[in-house]
Amino acid sequence: MLKSIRYILFKENNQWIACSLEFGLAVQSDNIKESENKLFNQILEFINSTELLDRKAIPSVYLKYYLNLIFDLFRNRNKVSRRIRCQI
């Protein structure tokens, strides 16, 4: 099954934080690419090590994700909402 996994990247206190909406997973790092890679690895570990539970991100992460999509054209790129597609 091919599924979209939504996630958001944002900078907070000089750290990039990546959060997955579907799995409620989060990581942080000093740069955006490393945060993104850590999140991908964490998602793969989660998928491979458990049955997929109905685990979601907290409401504030969803709010950040969707507000970022709406206002993306009007502000700097401190927050980035993205979507990946992967085989589950």
ABEGO torsion letter per residue (X at the ends): XBBBBBBBBBBBGGBBBBBBAAAGBBBBBABAAAAAAAAAAAAAAAAAABBBBBBBBBAAAAAAAAAAAAAAAABBAABBBBBBBBBX
